[in-house]
Amino acid sequence: MSNAQPIHVKVSMKPLSTLIKPLRSIDLNTMEPKLAHKERTDSCAVPAASIIGESMLTIVLADALLEKFGGDSLEKFKKKHIKSSGKY
């Protein structure tokens, strides 16, 4: 619920799941012991997570507006609902 004030969101995310050291494994072709492939990963996923979080918040807010007011197109939504009932 909002009263036209800025919306502040607090989020959290799980740590990155890749390991620094590769694990012991087996080559399936030769069946010999081998170290698993170590994949490179970003050291900080916060910038990417913030973009995803902002996009998801936008989708949720747009869904709430359409649930409240409805409309077949963006033009109809703006003309019919926002101008007639929006105060801010």
CNS distance restraints for C-alpha pairs under 8 A (distance, minus, plus):
assign (resid   2 and name CA) (resid   7 and name CA) 7.21 0.50 0.50
assign (resid   4 and name CA) (resid  88 and name CA) 6.89 0.50 0.50
assign (resid  16 and name CA) (resid  45 and name CA) 7.69 0.50 0.50
assign (resid  18 and name CA) (resid  39 and name CA) 7.39 0.50 0.50
assign (resid  18 and name CA) (resid  41 and name CA) 7.09 0.50 0.50
assign (resid  19 and name CA) (resid  38 and name CA) 7.56 0.50 0.50
assign (resid  20 and name CA) (resid  38 and name CA) 7.57 0.50 0.50
assign (resid  21 and name CA) (resid  38 and name CA) 7.08 0.50 0.50
assign (resid  22 and name CA) (resid  35 and name CA) 6.00 0.50 0.50
assign (resid  22 and name CA) (resid  36 and name CA) 5.40 0.50 0.50
assign (resid  22 and name CA) (resid  37 and name CA) 6.34 0.50 0.50
assign (resid  22 and name CA) (resid  38 and name CA) 5.17 0.50 0.50
assign (resid  23 and name CA) (resid  35 and name CA) 5.73 0.50 0.50
assign (resid  23 and name CA) (resid  36 and name CA) 5.39 0.50 0.50
assign (resid  24 and name CA) (resid  33 and name CA) 7.25 0.50 0.50
assign (resid  24 and name CA) (resid  34 and name CA) 6.09 0.50 0.50
assign (resid  24 and name CA) (resid  35 and name CA) 4.58 0.50 0.50
assign (resid  24 and name CA) (resid  36 and name CA) 5.94 0.50 0.50
assign (resid  25 and name CA) (resid  33 and name CA) 5.93 0.50 0.50
assign (resid  25 and name CA) (resid  34 and name CA) 5.24 0.50 0.50
assign (resid  25 and name CA) (resid  35 and name CA) 5.34 0.50 0.50
assign (resid  25 and name CA) (resid  36 and name CA) 5.47 0.50 0.50
assign (resid  26 and name CA) (resid  31 and name CA) 5.77 0.50 0.50
assign (resid  26 and name CA) (resid  32 and name CA) 5.53 0.50 0.50
assign (resid  26 and name CA) (resid  33 and name CA) 4.44 0.50 0.50
assign (resid  26 and name CA) (resid  34 and name CA) 5.12 0.50 0.50
assign (resid  26 and name CA) (resid  35 and name CA) 7.36 0.50 0.50
assign (resid  26 and name CA) (resid  36 and name CA) 7.77 0.50 0.50
assign (resid  27 and name CA) (resid  31 and name CA) 5.10 0.50 0.50
assign (resid  27 and name CA) (resid  32 and name CA) 5.54 0.50 0.50
assign (resid  27 and name CA) (resid  33 and name CA) 6.34 0.50 0.50
assign (resid  27 and name CA) (resid  34 and name CA) 6.04 0.50 0.50
assign (resid  28 and name CA) (resid  32 and name CA) 7.71 0.50 0.50
assign (resid  45 and name CA) (resid  49 and name CA) 6.03 0.50 0.50
assign (resid  46 and name CA) (resid  50 and name CA) 6.00 0.50 0.50
assign (resid  47 and name CA) (resid  51 and name CA) 6.67 0.50 0.50
assign (resid  48 and name CA) (resid  52 and name CA) 6.44 0.50 0.50
assign (resid  49 and name CA) (resid  53 and name CA) 5.97 0.50 0.50
assign (resid  50 and name CA) (resid  54 and name CA) 6.07 0.50 0.50
assign (resid  51 and name CA) (resid  55 and name CA) 6.18 0.50 0.50
assign (resid  52 and name CA) (resid  56 and name CA) 6.16 0.50 0.50
assign (resid  53 and name CA) (resid  57 and name CA) 6.15 0.50 0.50
assign (resid  54 and name CA) (resid  58 and name CA) 6.24 0.50 0.50
assign (resid  55 and name CA) (resid  59 and name CA) 6.37 0.50 0.50
assign (resid  56 and name CA) (resid  60 and name CA) 6.23 0.50 0.50
assign (resid  57 and name CA) (resid  61 and name CA) 6.13 0.50 0.50
assign (resid  58 and name CA) (resid  62 and name CA) 6.07 0.50 0.50
assign (resid  59 and name CA) (resid  63 and name CA) 6.08 0.50 0.50
assign (resid  60 and name CA) (resid  64 and name CA) 6.23 0.50 0.50
assign (resid  61 and name CA) (resid  65 and name CA) 6.26 0.50 0.50
assign (resid  62 and name CA) (resid  66 and name CA) 6.22 0.50 0.50
assign (resid  63 and name CA) (resid  67 and name CA) 6.08 0.50 0.50
assign (resid  64 and name CA) (resid  68 and name CA) 6.18 0.50 0.50
assign (resid  65 and name CA) (resid  69 and name CA) 5.97 0.50 0.50
assign (resid  65 and name CA) (resid  70 and name CA) 7.30 0.50 0.50
assign (resid  66 and name CA) (resid  70 and name CA) 4.39 0.50 0.50
assign (resid  66 and name CA) (resid  71 and name CA) 6.92 0.50 0.50
assign (resid  69 and name CA) (resid  77 and name CA) 7.60 0.50 0.50
assign (resid  69 and name CA) (resid  81 and name CA) 6.33 0.50 0.50
assign (resid  70 and name CA) (resid  77 and name CA) 7.04 0.50 0.50
assign (resid  71 and name CA) (resid  76 and name CA) 6.07 0.50 0.50
assign (resid  71 and name CA) (resid  77 and name CA) 5.10 0.50 0.50
assign (resid  72 and name CA) (resid  76 and name CA) 6.58 0.50 0.50
assign (resid  72 and name CA) (resid  77 and name CA) 7.24 0.50 0.50
assign (resid  73 and name CA) (resid  77 and name CA) 6.11 0.50 0.50
assign (resid  74 and name CA) (resid  78 and name CA) 6.11 0.50 0.50
assign (resid  75 and name CA) (resid  79 and name CA) 6.13 0.50 0.50
assign (resid  76 and name CA) (resid  80 and name CA) 5.60 0.50 0.50
assign (resid  76 and name CA) (resid  81 and name CA) 7.63 0.50 0.50
assign (resid  77 and name CA) (resid  81 and name CA) 5.42 0.50 0.50
assign (resid  77 and name CA) (resid  82 and name CA) 6.59 0.50 0.50
assign (resid  78 and name CA) (resid  82 and name CA) 5.03 0.50 0.50
assign (resid  78 and name CA) (resid  83 and name CA) 6.40 0.50 0.50
assign (resid  79 and name CA) (resid  83 and name CA) 5.74 0.50 0.50
assign (resid  79 and name CA) (resid  84 and name CA) 7.57 0.50 0.50
assign (resid  80 and name CA) (resid  84 and name CA) 6.24 0.50 0.50
assign (resid  81 and name CA) (resid  85 and name CA) 5.88 0.50 0.50
assign (resid  81 and name CA) (resid  86 and name CA) 7.47 0.50 0.50
assign (resid  82 and name CA) (resid  86 and name CA) 4.88 0.50 0.50
